[in-house]
Amino acid sequence: MDQLSCQPCLWSILNGFKNYCFPFSLPGAESEAPPEKPTFGDVYHVKGAISLPYAEIREPFEAWYNLTGEKSRIDYYNGGCTELIASPRSHPMAAPRLEPSAVPSPGQVLTFQFGSMGPFGASFKVTPETTETELNVRKCFRINGTDGDLIIPQSVFPSLEHFRRLREEQFHGQHCTVWQNISYWGHKKNVYTLRVGSSMHGSVPLHFEVRGYNSLLGSHYDKYEIEYSAFGHRFDPSIFQLPQGVQCEQWPTAGPEHRIMANPMQEFVGTAPDTEHVHHHLFHHYKERFGKRYSSEEEHEHRKRTFIHNMRFVHSKNRAALSYSLALNHLADRTPQEMAAMRGRRRSGDPNHGLPFSMQLYAGLILPESLDWRLYGAVTPVKDQAVCGSCWSFATTGAMEGALFLKTGVLTPLSQQVLIDCSWGFGNYACDGGEEWRAYEWIKKHGGIASTESYGPYLGQNGYCHYNQSELVAPLTGYVTVEPGNAEALKAALFKHGPVAVNIDASHKSFTFYANGVYEEPHCGNETSELDHAVLAVGYGVLHGKSYWLIKNSWSTYWGNDGYILMAMKDNNCGVATAASFPILA
């Protein structure tokens, strides 16, 4: 018997059989007829919202379902993403007799799945695609079904096969019946709870909740909710029509994520073991791709759950049709606490001794529309600071490398490690954070900075200070603090003095998983006290009408667009222009 079809039963008693449990009933219970389970009909329309607290997401959706016609459609983010599904049966897909209603305009991203195309069905996704030369061109991609993966209409409600009636209660002022399914899978206990109301037309879905508890970790590993509203059974069948005039090509990749991207609701209303198998496959692929290895079963489970929450965040944000895209990267198994440790800008509030930046010195300066110091050879390759809050040292050396290149015409990689090891006396704390102006002060006092070649490789951890005074290069006379919040001043500094060290608010998950496009985060702060990460501005430009800063990060080339990000200039988003500085070489 499948262990997932039972109730809590004897599982906790028979601990040795952790993948098996056995149903039992109380004396006389078999004589009672089980209550009739609610049904929501073969044809329905419903609105709702998916709440993912661990991923910090609330995602509205609207769904149309026609089992008779073997189709379904789900729009996410109020039309931001649209999904249509049809099963792979061969008979004609007759639509039910329905009263017409207003048909919403097509969403920005549409996905279709039709079972009548080929023996197993085919899935289509129509999405706006933006490149360096094209803006929001509609592209269509196709995925074929397989013998082992037939495509059927996607309900937004869970299957009630193993649910049991639990109680009646009031939910948000409405009387409802609570149905629950408790299942066990290895160390995991999953509790699925569905609240159902009623009307003169039958059952009405109100709320679905999933809670997961892992006995190995001793904590909850999963939680999400789906709220339902505006449930009914009538809509215009033309809602299922495919858009006209779109030519489709094969899906560019067939990776393990593409099924979830094509049909995200399947994960949320599915139950173990199906969802566990999907998550296992996705995490296995992730580990292989990035060479991840973990020290224990406990750590493996912990990393897996973190990965799943981050995966849901990435996919949900991409369905919102933003000006940028996200992707899972090598940081997808990192917790928020671990990511905070990598954002190593200390917010001491102490005043620095930087020289003021005077725009009067640049009067009449004609700035180019775009600038990229990489094209001139002034920027070293992207590095990886690893699990060390040393971003400030990378911002410092990046600005120093650019200034030295402008002076000598030679690009010399400079040592972050010497600043980590040796600048404690100026208020920096190595892998526990620092500020670039304090590093400038150290370089100024000691007559230069060591090159990577002379000092040794970056360690990603604190080390013993061991530089040779005779091998220091690039002595400073001082450094300049760019006028806070002045984008034109920062442009002028970049144009005249090369790459500039800047500080940003990088505390948002959207930054952690940035992939491409112009990054604009409405929740970003731009006050000095809100800036937690030091990076390097190496240029600026305009992409499809959006002005941006070209920023070099220190989280490896696996992050962002080969280690870089385009950050919106608008409203000083994320504070790029708030605390910028550059060195003046002797």
Secondary structure as the mmCIF struct_conf table of DSSP 4:
data_model
#
loop_
_struct_conf.conf_type_id
_struct_conf.id
_struct_conf.beg_label_comp_id
_struct_conf.beg_label_asym_id
_struct_conf.beg_label_seq_id
_struct_conf.end_label_comp_id
_struct_conf.end_label_asym_id
_struct_conf.end_label_seq_id
HELX_RH_3T_P HELX_RH_3T_P1 GLN A 3 SER A 5
BEND BEND1 CYS A 6 CYS A 6
BEND BEND2 PRO A 8 PRO A 8
TURN_TY1_P TURN_TY1_P1 CYS A 9 ILE A 13
TURN_TY1_P TURN_TY1_P2 ASN A 15 GLY A 16
TURN_TY1_P TURN_TY1_P3 LYS A 18 ASN A 19
TURN_TY1_P TURN_TY1_P4 PRO A 27 GLY A 28
HELX_RH_3T_P HELX_RH_3T_P2 ALA A 29 SER A 31
BEND BEND3 GLU A 32 GLU A 32
HELX_LH_PP_P HELX_LH_PP_P1 ALA A 33 PRO A 38
BEND BEND4 ASP A 42 ASP A 42
STRN STRN1 VAL A 43 LEU A 52
HELX_RH_3T_P HELX_RH_3T_P3 PRO A 53 ALA A 55
TURN_TY1_P TURN_TY1_P5 GLU A 56 GLU A 56
STRN STRN2 ILE A 57 ASN A 66
TURN_TY1_P TURN_TY1_P6 LEU A 67 GLU A 70
STRN STRN3 LYS A 71 TYR A 76
TURN_TY1_P TURN_TY1_P7 TYR A 77 GLY A 80
STRN STRN4 CYS A 81 ALA A 86
BEND BEND5 HIS A 91 HIS A 91
HELX_LH_PP_P HELX_LH_PP_P2 ALA A 94 PRO A 96
HELX_LH_PP_P HELX_LH_PP_P3 ALA A 102 PRO A 106
BEND BEND6 GLN A 108 GLN A 108
STRN STRN5 VAL A 109 PHE A 114
TURN_TY1_P TURN_TY1_P8 GLY A 115 SER A 116
BEND BEND7 MET A 117 MET A 117
TURN_TY1_P TURN_TY1_P9 GLY A 118 PHE A 120
STRN STRN6 ALA A 122 GLU A 129
BEND BEND8 GLU A 132 THR A 133
BEND BEND9 LEU A 135 ASN A 136
STRN STRN7 VAL A 137 ASN A 144
STRN STRN8 THR A 146 THR A 146
TURN_TY1_P TURN_TY1_P10 ASP A 147 GLY A 148
STRN STRN9 ASP A 149 ASP A 149
BEND BEND10 VAL A 156 PHE A 157
TURN_TY1_P TURN_TY1_P11 GLU A 161 HIS A 162
STRN STRN10 ARG A 164 PHE A 171
TURN_TY1_P TURN_TY1_P12 HIS A 172 GLY A 173
STRN STRN11 GLN A 174 TRP A 185
TURN_TY1_P TURN_TY1_P13 GLY A 186 HIS A 187
STRN STRN12 LYS A 188 SER A 199
TURN_TY1_P TURN_TY1_P14 MET A 200 HIS A 201
STRN STRN13 GLY A 202 ASN A 214
TURN_TY1_P TURN_TY1_P15 SER A 215 GLY A 218
STRN STRN14 SER A 219 GLY A 232
BEND BEND11 HIS A 233 HIS A 233
HELX_RH_3T_P HELX_RH_3T_P4 PRO A 237 PHE A 240
HELX_LH_PP_P HELX_LH_PP_P4 GLN A 241 PRO A 243
BEND BEND12 GLN A 244 GLY A 245
STRN STRN15 CYS A 248 GLN A 250
BEND BEND13 PRO A 252 PRO A 252
TURN_TY1_P TURN_TY1_P16 PRO A 256 GLU A 257
HELX_RH_AL_P HELX_RH_AL_P1 HIS A 258 ALA A 262
TURN_TY1_P TURN_TY1_P17 PRO A 264 PRO A 264
HELX_RH_AL_P HELX_RH_AL_P2 MET A 265 VAL A 269
TURN_TY1_P TURN_TY1_P18 ALA A 272 PRO A 273
HELX_RH_AL_P HELX_RH_AL_P3 ASP A 274 PHE A 290
TURN_TY1_P TURN_TY1_P19 GLY A 291 GLY A 291
BEND BEND14 SER A 295 SER A 296
HELX_RH_AL_P HELX_RH_AL_P4 GLU A 297 ARG A 319
TURN_TY1_P TURN_TY1_P20 ALA A 320 ALA A 320
BEND BEND15 SER A 323 SER A 323
STRN STRN16 TYR A 324 LEU A 326
TURN_TY1_P TURN_TY1_P21 HIS A 330 ASP A 333
HELX_RH_AL_P HELX_RH_AL_P5 PRO A 336 MET A 342
STRN STRN17 ARG A 345 ARG A 345
HELX_LH_PP_P HELX_LH_PP_P5 GLY A 354 GLY A 354
STRN STRN18 LEU A 355 PRO A 356
HELX_LH_PP_P HELX_LH_PP_P6 PHE A 357 PHE A 357
HELX_RH_3T_P HELX_RH_3T_P5 MET A 359 TYR A 362
TURN_TY1_P TURN_TY1_P22 ALA A 363 GLY A 364
BEND BEND16 GLU A 369 GLU A 369
STRN STRN19 LEU A 371 ASP A 372
HELX_RH_3T_P HELX_RH_3T_P6 TRP A 373 TYR A 376
TURN_TY1_P TURN_TY1_P23 GLY A 377 GLY A 377
HELX_LH_PP_P HELX_LH_PP_P7 THR A 380 VAL A 382
STRN STRN20 ASP A 384 ASP A 384
BEND BEND17 VAL A 387 CYS A 388
HELX_RH_AL_P HELX_RH_AL_P6 CYS A 391 THR A 408
BEND BEND18 GLY A 409 GLY A 409
STRN STRN21 LEU A 414 LEU A 414
HELX_RH_AL_P HELX_RH_AL_P7 GLN A 416 CYS A 422
HELX_RH_3T_P HELX_RH_3T_P7 TRP A 424 PHE A 426
TURN_TY1_P TURN_TY1_P24 GLY A 427 GLY A 427
HELX_RH_3T_P HELX_RH_3T_P8 ALA A 430 ASP A 432
STRN STRN22 GLY A 434 GLY A 434
HELX_RH_AL_P HELX_RH_AL_P8 GLU A 436 HIS A 446
TURN_TY1_P TURN_TY1_P25 GLY A 447 GLY A 447
BEND BEND19 GLY A 448 GLY A 448
STRN STRN23 ILE A 449 ILE A 449
STRN STRN24 SER A 451 SER A 451
HELX_RH_AL_P HELX_RH_AL_P9 THR A 452 TYR A 455
BEND BEND20 GLY A 460 GLN A 461
HELX_RH_3T_P HELX_RH_3T_P9 GLN A 469 GLU A 471
STRN STRN25 VAL A 473 VAL A 473
STRN STRN26 LEU A 476 THR A 481
HELX_LH_PP_P HELX_LH_PP_P8 VAL A 482 GLU A 483
TURN_TY1_P TURN_TY1_P26 PRO A 484 GLY A 485
HELX_RH_AL_P HELX_RH_AL_P10 ALA A 487 HIS A 497
STRN STRN27 VAL A 500 ILE A 504
BEND BEND21 HIS A 508 HIS A 508
HELX_RH_AL_P HELX_RH_AL_P11 LYS A 509 THR A 512
TURN_TY1_P TURN_TY1_P27 PHE A 513 PHE A 513
STRN STRN28 TYR A 514 TYR A 519
TURN_TY1_P TURN_TY1_P28 PRO A 522 HIS A 523
BEND BEND22 GLU A 527 GLU A 527
HELX_RH_3T_P HELX_RH_3T_P10 THR A 528 GLU A 530
STRN STRN29 HIS A 533 LEU A 543
TURN_TY1_P TURN_TY1_P29 HIS A 544 GLY A 545
STRN STRN30 LYS A 546 LYS A 552
BEND BEND23 SER A 554 SER A 554
STRN STRN31 TRP A 555 TRP A 555
TURN_TY1_P TURN_TY1_P30 THR A 557 TYR A 558
BEND BEND24 TRP A 559 TRP A 559
TURN_TY1_P TURN_TY1_P31 GLY A 560 GLY A 560
STRN STRN32 ASN A 561 ASN A 561
TURN_TY1_P TURN_TY1_P32 ASP A 562 GLY A 563
STRN STRN33 TYR A 564 ALA A 568
HELX_RH_3T_P HELX_RH_3T_P11 LYS A 570 GLY A 575
TURN_TY1_P TURN_TY1_P33 VAL A 576 THR A 578
BEND BEND25 ALA A 579 ALA A 579
STRN STRN34 SER A 581 LEU A 585
#
